[in-house]
Amino acid sequence: MRDLTSTLGTAPRDAGSFVTWIMHTLRIVSMRRQSRLDLGRLDDRLLRDVGLDPASANAECSRHFWQD
C-alpha cells in the first residue's frame, strides 16, 4: 500500500520549495478526496460503464486521503 510520503517523497529543506511542496500535497489530497466523493455518487449502471463493481468502488471510497 502506498501512502502520501511514497507518492510525494519527503519535504524539501528550503522554505520556498517547502511551500511549493505543501501546496502540491494539498492539491493532490483535494483531488483524491473529490474523486472519491464523485465515485461514491455513481449508481451501479454507471459503475459498470467505467468497469467497476460496487464493492470495488466502495473500497476505493473508504480509503483515507493519504492513501494512493
C-alpha angles and dihedrals in degrees: 000000000000122000134194094275093055090047098048103023124224123322116267120246102230118082099236094050091044092056090048090049091050092050091048091048092050091049092053093046091049093049092049091049093049093046092052092047090050091048090052090057095058118104123226093266093054091045090055089049090059093043100256133121121219093252092055092047091049091050091052092047090051094057119109120250093251093056116095 
